[in-house]
C-alpha cells in the first residue's frame, strides 16, 4: 500500500474497499457494472492497484448501488483487517 503521504494512497484505499464490499455483497465486477450502467472494464480499473482517477460522483453512485454510507469507502481499518486475514 502507498504511504499515507502519497496522494495515490487514497485511490488504493478506496479501490481495496470497493473490491472488499463488492465481494461481501456477493457481486461480480460484471454485476456491479450492470447495476451502475458502467462497463466491467471501468469497475476492474477502479479496483486495480494500477488505479485510475475517479470522481466523487462515481463514489457516490457506488455507495448508493452497494447500499453503504460513502464513508465506508475510506475505512482504513477494514482494509487493514482484510490484508491481515489474507496473510
Secondary structure by P-SEA (a helix, b strand, c coil): cccccccaaaaaaaaaaaaaaaaaacccaaaaaaaacccaaaaaaaaccccccccaaaaaaaaaaacccccccccaaaaaaaaaaac
